[in-house]
Amino acid sequence: MDVTVVEGSSFCRSSRTGDIDPHAAHGLFVHDTRIISRWELTLDDQPLVGLGVLTPDPFAATFLTRGPARPGNPEPTVVVERRRLVADGLREDLTVRNYGQETLGATLELAVGADFADLFAVKDGRPASPGPIRRHASGEDLELAVSRNGARRGVRVRGQGGHASRDAIRWQLAIAPNGQWRTTIEVLPSVGGTETPAVFPTDTPVDTAPPARGLRDWRASAPTVHADYPPLQTALERSVGDLGSLRITDPGHPDLDIIAAGAPRFMALFGRDSLITSWLALPWNLSLTWLPTASSRARSPSAGPFETTWGCYDNSVPCRAQEPQPKTCSQDDPDRKPKAAPAALSLGAR
């Protein structure tokens, strides 16, 4: 089963080893475009074998893999850990551990490709690049770009301490017995020559990045649930996290959350799904009662940035099978401020 890591409208879909297969519906997608279509890690030209996957947060995953058995050893002695962070780009922290009794000398290679295909073309199994892909390698950086009708999209892949070529980044390893080696790879997209800043910069702790802070605040705002039936407790806790991962924001109103739909294939606004989900989530978080209403046109998931108007809704209107009626309110109107959700709930099995 594939693994999807998501943050806002950006997501990465890969195999359980962390590899992105260019012939599958895999990739790193940013703004409905596949900016990475190939991402395959090998050790001495041999693929890695998956051991397990950890997904502590919606925007993060850790892939545990092993390399092939080394000459003279009947059992594999090399473990490769890939920690992936996604948000308007990608950061991947690699750790290679040598559990053998001899120094490990090996070549670690990351094959990289980008086709800049439309998200829905990939979903339908007919990906096509909008034009010729230009590649440029310099030092530890590999840049890929495409131009169409005067618009330029690009991506820069930086492999710290590596040597970039036109289609890969390579590292020469020398790891002492029971030792380890680390590096970080960054994927930074660009539009019109302007590069998107790293959301998870290497010089800043991960837990201080906006996605980590936002998820932490979301979980803190939810009521504490105590259930005497463990499967129910687990399901509720996971549901709160999953719901938090589906939140996106309008750039014009970054303090307001909207529930998106379509994961793991895309993340976009669907009015019906957003309304129903926010209604069902009322016992847990009232901030989702702030909902957008279409202002100028219905938006398909493949359209450009959506246009919305924002308003508060009169909760005093009896619930009927109809859309909520917007009312006019000022910035100071108390209805504009979400009320606190219940602090705690106790659920017992019956």
Residue pairs with C-beta under 8 A, 6 or more apart in sequence:
1 16
2 13
2 14
2 15
2 16
2 24
2 26
2 264
3 13
3 14
3 15
3 16
3 18
3 53
3 55
3 61
3 63
4 11
4 12
4 13
4 263
4 264
5 11
5 12
5 55
5 58
5 59
5 60
5 61
5 84
5 85
5 86
6 12
6 58
6 59
6 86
6 245
6 263
6 264
6 267
7 58
7 59
7 86
7 87
7 88
7 199
7 211
7 245
8 87
8 88
8 211
8 247
8 248
8 249
8 267
9 30
9 31
9 32
9 248
9 260
9 266
9 267
9 268
10 28
10 29
10 30
10 31
10 86
10 87
10 88
10 89
10 267
11 28
11 29
11 86
11 263
11 264
11 267
12 20
12 27
12 28
12 29
12 36
12 84
12 86
12 90
13 20
13 25
13 26
13 27
13 29
13 264
14 20
14 21
14 26
14 39
15 21
15 24
15 26
15 50
16 50
16 53
16 63
17 41
17 47
17 48
17 49
17 50
17 63
17 65
18 39
18 41
18 61
18 63
18 65
18 82
18 84
18 92
19 26
19 39
19 40
19 41
19 47
19 48
20 26
20 27
20 28
20 36
20 37
20 38
20 39
20 40
21 38
21 40
22 37
22 38
22 113
22 115
25 122
25 123
25 125
25 265
26 37
27 34
27 35
27 36
27 37
27 117
27 122
28 34
28 35
28 36
28 39
28 86
28 89
28 90
28 187
29 35
29 119
29 122
29 266
30 88
30 89
30 189
30 196
31 189
31 191
32 118
32 119
32 120
32 266
32 301
32 302
33 116
33 117
33 118
33 119
33 153
34 114
34 115
34 116
34 117
34 118
34 119
34 122
34 127
35 114
35 116
35 153
35 155
35 187
35 189
36 90
36 112
36 113
36 114
36 155
36 157
36 187
37 113
37 114
37 115
37 117
37 127
38 111
38 112
38 113
38 114
39 110
39 111
39 112
39 113
40 47
40 110
40 111
41 48
41 65
41 80
41 82
41 94
41 108
41 109
41 110
41 111
42 48
42 108
42 109
42 111
43 67
43 68
43 78
43 80
43 96
43 106
43 107
43 108
43 109
44 67
44 68
44 106
44 107
45 107
45 109
46 67
46 68
48 65
48 66
48 67
48 80
49 65
49 66
49 67
49 68
49 76
50 63
50 64
50 65
51 64
51 65
51 66
51 79
52 64
53 61
53 62
53 63
53 64
54 61
54 62
54 64
55 61
55 62
56 62
57 211
57 212
57 215
57 241
58 215
58 241
58 242
58 244
58 245
59 85
59 86
59 87
59 211
59 212
59 215
59 245
60 83
60 84
60 85
60 86
60 206
61 83
61 84
62 81
62 82
62 83
62 84
63 81
63 82
63 84
64 79
64 81
65 79
65 80
65 81
65 82
66 76
66 78
66 79
66 80
67 76
67 78
67 79
67 80
67 106
68 76
69 75
69 76
69 77
70 76
70 77
70 78
70 100
70 102
70 104
73 100
77 98
77 99
77 100
77 104
78 96
78 97
78 98
78 99
78 100
78 104
78 106
79 96
79 97
79 99
80 94
80 95
80 96
80 97
80 108
81 94
81 95
81 96
81 97
82 92
82 93
82 94
83 92
83 93
83 95
84 90
84 91
84 92
85 91
85 92
85 93
85 199
85 200
85 206
85 209
87 199
87 200
87 209
87 210
87 211
88 189
88 196
88 199
89 186
89 187
89 188
89 189
89 196
89 198
89 199
90 185
90 186
90 187
91 184
91 185
91 186
91 187
91 198
91 200
91 202
92 184
92 185
92 187
93 182
93 183
93 184
93 185
94 108
94 182
94 183
94 184
94 185
95 180
95 181
95 182
96 104
96 108
96 173
96 175
96 180
96 181
96 182
97 175
97 179
97 180
98 104
98 175
98 176
98 177
98 178
98 179
98 180
99 178
100 177
101 177
102 177
103 174
103 175
103 176
103 177
104 173
104 174
104 175
105 173
105 174
106 173
107 170
107 171
107 172
107 173
108 170
108 171
108 173
109 168
109 169
109 170
109 171
110 159
110 162
110 168
110 169
110 170
110 185
111 167
111 168
112 142
112 144
112 157
112 167
112 168
112 169
113 144
113 167
114 133
114 144
114 146
114 155
115 127
115 128
115 129
115 133
116 129
116 130
116 133
116 146
116 153
117 127
117 128
117 129
117 130
118 127
118 302
119 265
119 266
119 301
119 302
120 266
120 301
120 302
121 127
121 128
123 265
123 266
129 146
130 146
130 148
131 146
131 147
131 148
132 146
133 144
133 145
133 146
134 144
134 145
134 146
134 147
135 142
135 143
135 144
135 166
135 167
136 142
136 143
137 143
137 164
137 165
137 166
138 164
139 163
139 164
140 158
140 159
140 160
140 161
140 162
140 163
140 164
140 169
141 156
141 157
141 158
141 164
142 156
142 157
142 159
142 164
142 165
142 166
142 168
142 169
143 154
143 155
143 156
143 157
144 154
144 155
144 157
145 152
145 153
145 154
145 155
145 190
146 152
146 153
146 154
147 153
151 191
151 192
152 190
152 191
152 192
152 193
153 189
153 190
153 191
154 189
154 190
154 191
154 193
154 195
155 187
155 188
155 189
155 190
156 186
156 187
156 188
156 190
156 195
157 164
157 169
157 185
157 186
157 187
157 188
158 185
158 186
158 188
159 169
159 171
159 183
159 185
160 183
160 184
160 185
160 202
161 171
161 183
162 169
162 170
162 171
162 183
163 169
163 170
163 171
169 185
171 183
173 181
175 181
184 202
186 198
186 202
188 195
188 196
188 197
188 198
189 195
189 196
190 196
199 209
199 210
199 211
200 206
200 209
200 211
201 209
206 212
207 213
207 216
214 247
215 241
215 244
215 245
218 240
218 244
218 247
218 285
219 240
219 241
219 244
221 285
221 287
221 341
222 240
222 284
222 285
222 341
223 283
223 284
223 341
223 342
223 343
223 344
223 345
224 343
224 344
224 345
225 233
225 236
225 237
225 344
225 345
225 347
226 233
226 344
226 345
226 346
226 347
227 233
227 236
227 346
227 347
227 348
227 349
228 347
228 348
228 349
229 347
229 348
229 349
232 347
232 349
240 284
243 259
243 277
243 281
243 284
245 263
246 259
246 260
246 261
246 263
246 267
246 277
247 257
247 258
247 259
247 260
248 257
248 258
248 259
248 260
248 267
248 269
249 255
249 256
249 257
249 258
250 256
250 258
250 292
250 306
250 308
250 310
251 305
253 310
256 287
256 290
256 310
257 287
257 288
257 290
258 269
258 274
258 291
258 292
259 273
259 274
259 277
259 278
259 281
259 288
260 267
260 268
260 269
260 270
260 274
261 267
261 268
261 269
261 270
261 273
261 274
262 268
262 270
262 301
266 301
268 299
268 301
268 306
269 292
269 299
269 306
269 308
271 292
271 293
271 294
274 291
274 292
275 291
275 323
275 324
277 288
278 288
278 289
278 291
281 288
282 288
282 289
283 341
283 342
283 345
284 341
285 338
285 341
286 338
286 339
286 340
286 341
287 338
289 313
289 315
289 338
290 310
290 312
290 338
291 313
291 324
292 306
292 308
292 309
292 310
293 308
293 309
293 310
293 311
293 326
294 307
294 308
295 307
295 308
295 309
296 307
297 307
299 306
299 307
311 326
311 327
311 328
311 329
312 326
312 327
312 329
312 333
312 335
312 336
313 324
313 325
313 326
313 327
313 335
314 324
314 325
314 326
314 327
314 335
315 335
317 324
317 325
327 335
329 335
329 336
330 336
